[in-house]
Amino acid sequence: MRAFVTGATGWIGSAVVDELTVAGHQVVGLARSDAAAQTLASKGVDVLRGDLDDLDSLRRGAAQADTVIHMANKHDWGNPAETDRSERASVHTLAEALVGTDRPFIVAAPISGLVQGRPATETDVSPAVGLDSNRGGSENLALDYVSQGVRTVIVRFAPSVHGVGDWGFVNFLVTAARKQGVSGYVGDGSATWSAVHRGDAARLIRLGMEKAPAGTRLHAITEEAIPTKVIAETIGRHLGIPVASIAPQDATAHFGAVGSFFATTMTASSDLTRQMLSWNPTGPTLVEDIEAGAYTTA
């Protein structure tokens, strides 16, 4: 298939591009800079210049593709309202271009905020609806298009999509540990995170594109619940620095913006995803990646 990928040079998106190419699919990547365009071209990927605010480019890329994989997000922590607006507008534009085609529309989403007190499952409906909700309610918006002939598939990601080169949450934790001279966890460290290796996540995207029915929610989850204290202890052990509890009121000062996330349980299961697509993750665990130097090797 000819796949149009937004976020094609991002942390997960670049792995998705590689996975699709190896599997024999043709890829068109959205590139907002010369550097991104050069990176894609070096992989033999067709380039469409534009960004999430260039709705004409999004519309054109989707209209000319057999499948759309939407991985890009502004992730502007300083202006979440703009991030939400942009995400909703992007999903709306891409979906409109696919109406009546029965083509796959893969949309990335988080597992955070779905449920409280238990791991989220694929059957849990996102409570985010409308522009003023998390990510502009883009998950539910995309699923609304199933009734209009779009094969929407939602892929929800663990808070840690790890591997060598990861610039996400765990990288921020390692950076804070180096700066503070202590690897911290919040409170008693009982908050837990799910995790998935980047390569396993990319393979799930491909499988979802190829096989998942319209309206499916998939969970890119390998490890369901890793205690945050274990994450901190692994970082401390690898860096050779002390491990300590950080009071909740001091979390932001110690960790930066990631502090509030590190204090929050964000977990989900992937049982239904594995059964549906015969997805069998093979990558290393988060602890194995940390111990192998994924976050400390240049």
C-alpha distance (Angstrom), angle and dihedral (degrees) to the residues before:
residue distance angle dihedral
M1 . . .
R2 3.78 . .
A3 3.80 104.2 .
F4 3.80 124.3 -163.3
V5 3.80 108.4 -153.5
T6 3.80 126.0 -168.2
G7 3.79 115.0 -160.9
A8 3.80 86.9 29.0
T9 3.81 94.0 157.4
G10 3.80 95.6 40.9
W11 3.80 126.2 108.1
I12 3.81 96.2 -89.0
G13 3.79 97.8 20.2
S14 3.80 93.7 59.5
A15 3.81 89.7 54.2
V16 3.81 89.5 48.8
V17 3.80 90.2 53.0
D18 3.81 90.6 52.1
E19 3.81 92.1 46.6
L20 3.80 92.8 50.4
T21 3.79 93.4 46.2
V22 3.80 93.5 51.0
A23 3.81 89.2 49.1
G24 3.81 90.2 56.0
H25 3.79 100.6 -103.9
Q26 3.80 122.0 136.8
V27 3.79 113.3 -122.0
V28 3.80 131.9 -153.9
G29 3.80 111.8 -170.3
L30 3.78 127.3 -158.7
A31 3.82 109.8 -128.5
R32 3.79 124.9 -172.1
S33 3.83 96.7 -177.1
D34 3.79 140.3 39.2
A35 3.80 89.8 -113.7
A36 3.81 92.1 54.0
A37 3.80 90.9 47.2
Q38 3.80 91.3 51.2
T39 3.81 91.6 48.8
L40 3.79 91.7 53.0
A41 3.79 94.0 43.6
S42 3.80 90.2 52.2
K43 3.81 87.4 60.2
G44 3.78 92.3 50.9
V45 3.79 91.3 -106.9
D46 3.80 121.5 145.4
V47 3.80 112.5 -117.7
L48 3.79 130.0 -138.3
R49 3.80 112.0 -173.1
G50 3.78 116.4 -137.4
D51 3.79 144.3 82.4
L52 3.79 140.1 -128.2
D53 3.79 91.7 -76.8
D54 3.80 92.4 51.9
L55 3.78 96.4 83.8
D56 3.80 93.4 172.0
S57 3.81 90.3 60.8
L58 3.81 91.4 47.3
R59 3.79 90.4 50.0
R60 3.80 92.5 48.5
G61 3.80 93.8 46.7
A62 3.80 92.2 50.6
A63 3.80 94.9 45.0
Q64 3.79 92.0 54.1
A65 3.82 96.1 46.0
D66 3.78 135.3 84.9
T67 3.79 89.9 -144.6
V68 3.80 137.2 12.0
I69 3.81 124.0 -144.6
H70 3.79 112.1 -169.2
M71 3.81 110.1 -160.8
A72 3.82 102.4 143.0
N73 3.79 123.8 104.3
K74 3.80 131.1 162.8
H75 3.83 93.6 -131.2
D76 3.80 89.6 -162.8
W77 3.82 100.4 170.2
G78 3.81 89.7 -178.5
N79 3.80 92.7 56.5
P80 3.81 109.5 27.8
A81 3.80 92.1 164.5
E82 3.80 89.8 62.4
T83 3.80 91.2 47.2
D84 3.81 90.2 51.8
R85 3.80 92.7 47.0
S86 3.79 92.8 49.2
E87 3.80 93.4 47.4
R88 3.79 93.6 51.0
A89 3.81 93.2 46.4
S90 3.81 91.5 48.9
V91 3.80 94.4 49.6
H92 3.80 91.8 45.8
T93 3.81 92.3 50.7
L94 3.80 95.2 46.5
A95 3.80 93.6 45.4
E96 3.80 93.4 48.5
A97 3.79 89.3 55.6
L98 3.81 89.7 55.5
V99 3.82 99.4 47.0
G100 3.80 112.1 133.7
T101 3.80 95.3 6.9
D102 3.84 101.5 96.1
R103 3.80 86.5 -139.8
P104 3.82 119.8 150.0
F105 3.80 117.2 -96.5
I106 3.81 111.2 -170.2
V107 3.80 114.4 -165.6
A108 3.80 124.3 -171.6
A109 3.80 117.1 -136.3
P110 3.83 138.2 167.2
I111 3.80 127.4 -113.1
S112 3.80 92.2 -139.5
G113 3.78 118.2 109.4
L114 3.79 96.6 17.8
V115 3.82 100.3 111.1
Q116 3.79 140.2 -10.2
G117 3.79 129.3 -128.6
R118 3.81 98.8 14.2
P119 3.80 141.5 47.5
A120 3.79 113.2 -78.8
T121 3.79 118.1 -115.2
E122 3.78 132.2 -153.9
T123 3.81 90.2 -103.9
D124 3.81 93.0 59.9
V125 3.80 111.4 107.5
S126 3.79 115.6 -137.1
P127 3.82 111.4 -110.0
A128 3.82 89.9 -148.4
V129 3.80 109.0 106.6
G130 3.78 127.1 162.2
L131 3.78 136.7 8.3
D132 3.79 95.9 -63.6
S133 3.81 93.6 56.0
N134 3.80 130.0 85.9
R135 3.83 111.2 -57.8
G136 3.79 87.5 -3.0
G137 3.80 91.0 -73.7
S138 3.80 88.0 -74.2
E139 3.81 95.5 154.7
N140 3.80 93.7 58.9
L141 3.79 91.1 39.1
A142 3.81 91.1 55.8
L143 3.80 91.4 47.5
D144 3.81 90.4 52.1
Y145 3.81 87.1 68.1
V146 3.81 93.4 63.6
S147 3.81 87.9 84.6
Q148 3.82 87.9 54.0
G149 3.78 96.4 57.5
V150 3.80 101.6 -88.7
R151 3.82 119.3 130.8
T152 3.80 94.5 -138.4
V153 3.81 116.2 -173.5
I154 3.80 119.9 -178.2
V155 3.81 117.7 -151.9
R156 3.80 112.6 -164.5
F157 3.79 115.9 -159.1
A158 3.78 132.9 -146.5
P159 3.83 115.7 -115.0
S160 3.81 87.8 -111.5
V161 3.80 116.4 52.6
H162 3.77 94.7 172.7
G163 3.78 140.4 -169.6
V164 3.79 141.8 106.7
G165 3.81 107.9 -38.8
D166 3.82 96.3 22.6
W167 3.81 109.0 157.4
G168 3.81 95.1 -178.4
F169 3.80 135.9 97.8
V170 3.81 98.6 -44.8
N171 3.79 91.0 49.2
F172 3.82 88.3 56.1
L173 3.80 90.0 50.2
V174 3.80 91.1 52.6
T175 3.80 91.0 47.1
A176 3.82 90.6 51.4
A177 3.81 91.3 48.1
R178 3.79 91.6 53.4
K179 3.80 92.5 46.2
Q180 3.81 95.3 46.5
G181 3.80 96.8 37.7
V182 3.78 90.0 -129.3
S183 3.79 132.5 80.2
G184 3.76 105.8 -131.0
Y185 3.77 138.8 -163.8
V186 3.80 124.9 -168.7
G187 3.79 118.6 -103.8
D188 3.80 111.1 -39.5
G189 3.81 92.7 -15.2
S190 3.78 93.3 -119.3
A191 3.80 94.4 129.7
T192 3.80 109.5 107.0
W193 3.79 136.5 -149.8
S194 3.76 133.8 -159.4
A195 3.80 118.5 -134.7
V196 3.80 141.9 -168.3
H197 3.78 132.9 -174.3
R198 3.80 114.4 -112.5
G199 3.81 94.0 -122.3
D200 3.80 92.4 51.7
A201 3.80 90.0 49.2
A202 3.80 91.7 52.0
R203 3.78 91.5 50.5
L204 3.80 90.5 51.1
I205 3.81 90.1 53.7
R206 3.79 90.2 54.0
L207 3.80 93.1 47.1
G208 3.79 91.0 48.2
M209 3.79 90.8 50.6
E210 3.78 92.4 49.3
K211 3.80 101.8 39.5
A212 3.80 118.1 7.9
P213 3.83 117.4 111.0
A214 3.79 122.0 -122.5
G215 3.78 113.7 -79.5
T216 3.80 94.8 25.8
R217 3.79 122.3 148.1
L218 3.81 113.5 -154.4
H219 3.80 127.5 -168.2
A220 3.80 119.3 -142.9
I221 3.79 92.7 -154.6
T222 3.80 126.8 136.0
E223 3.81 100.8 162.4
E224 3.77 113.6 35.6
A225 3.80 103.7 -159.6
I226 3.81 126.2 7.6
P227 3.83 113.4 176.9
T228 3.78 110.3 -120.2
K229 3.80 88.0 -133.6
V230 3.81 88.7 61.7
I231 3.81 90.1 51.4
A232 3.82 90.6 51.0
E233 3.80 92.6 46.0
T234 3.80 91.2 51.3
I235 3.81 91.6 50.2
G236 3.79 91.4 47.6
R237 3.78 92.7 48.1
H238 3.79 92.5 49.3
L239 3.82 93.9 46.6
G240 3.80 93.6 41.0
I241 3.81 94.1 -124.9
P242 3.82 133.5 124.1
V243 3.81 122.7 -86.2
A244 3.79 120.0 -137.2
S245 3.77 144.2 167.9
I246 3.80 115.8 -105.3
A247 3.80 117.6 -151.8
P248 3.82 112.2 -116.0
Q249 3.81 91.9 -119.4
D250 3.82 89.3 55.8
A251 3.82 96.9 46.1
T252 3.80 97.1 99.0
A253 3.81 92.7 47.0
H254 3.81 91.0 50.0
F255 3.80 102.2 39.4
G256 3.80 103.8 20.3
A257 3.80 120.2 -135.8
V258 3.81 91.7 -19.4
G259 3.82 90.3 65.3
S260 3.79 94.9 86.8
F261 3.80 90.7 49.8
F262 3.80 92.7 48.6
A263 3.79 89.5 55.8
T264 3.81 91.8 52.6
T265 3.79 128.2 83.8
M266 3.81 109.9 -127.1
T267 3.78 111.4 174.9
A268 3.78 140.0 146.8
S269 3.78 140.4 168.2
S270 3.79 126.3 -123.3
D271 3.80 100.8 -162.9
L272 3.80 95.1 119.8
T273 3.80 92.2 44.7
R274 3.81 92.4 53.2
Q275 3.78 92.5 47.4
M276 3.79 95.0 47.4
L277 3.80 98.4 47.8
S278 3.82 102.6 22.0
W279 3.79 86.2 -120.1
N280 3.80 109.0 174.7
P281 3.82 112.3 -178.8
T282 3.80 114.0 -142.1
G283 3.81 104.1 173.4
P284 3.81 126.1 108.6
T285 3.80 121.7 -83.5
L286 3.78 121.9 -105.8
V287 3.81 91.9 -103.9
E288 3.80 90.4 49.5
D289 3.81 90.9 51.2
I290 3.82 92.6 49.9
E291 3.81 92.0 47.0
A292 3.81 91.1 48.3
G293 3.80 91.2 56.4
A294 3.80 100.0 -105.3
Y295 3.81 89.6 145.6
T296 3.78 99.9 36.5
T297 3.81 104.6 41.6
A298 3.79 114.0 92.5
